[in-house]
Amino acid sequence: MSRPEVVVHRDGDLLAAATAARLVTTLVDAQTARGSASLVLTGGRTGIAVLEHVRATPARDAVDWTRVDLYWGDERFLPAGHPERNETQAREALLDHVPVPASRVHVMEPSDGRFGDDPEAAAEAYADVLAAAARPEDHGSEDHGSVPSFDVCLLGVGEEGHVASIFPESPAVLERERGVVAVRDCPKPPPTRVSLTLPAIRAAQEVWLMTTGAAKAAAVATGLTGADEVQLPAAGARGRRRTLWLLDPAAAAKVPDLFTPPLA
Ligand SMILES: O=C(O)[C@H](O)[C@@H](O)[C@H](O)[C@H](O)COP(=O)(O)O
């Protein structure tokens, strides 16, 4: 597992633009090396802003969108097309604007989908989707079920240190075997969600935690300086090859000097 690195961008808009540029380059590199690329999307303001910037940059055409597999780190368990679904927001921000084939957009089931109002069944179905995409060489040291070694996993960070829908001291953060779980009574609305677990996130080659604003500063500093993942799930979100915290100055304000390189 990789050691976290920190990049501090001058403001939130620049962070989203620079992360979009980083993402385009990383997807191109993965396609050059392997023929296709895989990306885990996140909900939240920063994650969606990054997708809007990808859409706006002419460099997005350097990516062969017909050879990108898209997954979600978590989904708000709502009816299909609901404006609060992470899928709906990602489609509007980017996916409706690039030629990604429907067969490569791996959504978590909505609450009016194949399994109706049963988030546990939706989670199990998503675990099957991931298992079908995993290759033998993707198996890592953790027993997370079978999960592809995603090229990049994007994550937002909550004020109390949640990532995806993995909240402090919740059943999801304690999960060691399954790669996907249903989440109930989630403190951030809506209360019912489906989420990857930390072991599944750690199957990714690169994990990018993106956040802005003073409200996140304590969680960021604690997450970077040795917190227990059960108390602060972001601390346990690491990539196999790279773990990047992409911050604005307000979110980075409490990070010890050692971690904060000059503004980018
Ligand atoms: O579906 C969601 O709500 C998320 O995936 C969640 O984990 C989000 O990324 C964080 O809460 C940060 O959200 P902001 O970027 O809006 O602060």
The ligand as an SDF file (V2000), in Angstrom:
LIG
                    3D

 17 16  0  0  0  0  0  0  0  0999 V2000
  -22.4700   10.2230   -2.4090 O   0  0  0  0  0  0  0  0  0  0  0  0
  -21.8390   10.9190   -1.6530 C   0  0  0  0  0  0  0  0  0  0  0  0
  -22.3620   11.7580   -0.9390 O   0  0  0  0  0  0  0  0  0  0  0  0
  -20.3710   10.7230   -1.6100 C   0  0  0  0  0  0  0  0  0  0  0  0
  -19.7680    9.8860   -2.4590 O   0  0  0  0  0  0  0  0  0  0  0  0
  -19.6270   11.2020   -0.4040 C   0  0  0  0  0  0  0  0  0  0  0  0
  -18.6450   10.3170    0.0830 O   0  0  0  0  0  0  0  0  0  0  0  0
  -19.0050   12.5340   -0.8190 C   0  0  0  0  0  0  0  0  0  0  0  0
  -17.9670   12.3240   -1.7480 O   0  0  0  0  0  0  0  0  0  0  0  0
  -18.4720   13.2850    0.3810 C   0  0  0  0  0  0  0  0  0  0  0  0
  -19.5290   13.4780    1.2920 O   0  0  0  0  0  0  0  0  0  0  0  0
  -17.8650   14.6240    0.0190 C   0  0  0  0  0  0  0  0  0  0  0  0
  -18.8330   15.4260   -0.5830 O   0  0  0  0  0  0  0  0  0  0  0  0
  -18.4980   16.9390   -0.9610 P   0  0  0  0  0  0  0  0  0  0  0  0
  -17.4060   16.8960   -2.0130 O   0  0  0  0  0  0  0  0  0  0  0  0
  -19.7960   17.4900   -1.4790 O   0  0  0  0  0  0  0  0  0  0  0  0
  -18.0500   17.5970    0.2980 O   0  0  0  0  0  0  0  0  0  0  0  0
  1  2  2  0
  2  3  1  0
  2  4  1  0
  4  5  1  0
  4  6  1  0
  6  7  1  0
  6  8  1  0
  8  9  1  0
  8 10  1  0
 10 11  1  0
 10 12  1  0
 12 13  1  0
 13 14  1  0
 14 15  2  0
 14 16  1  0
 14 17  1  0
M  END
$$$$
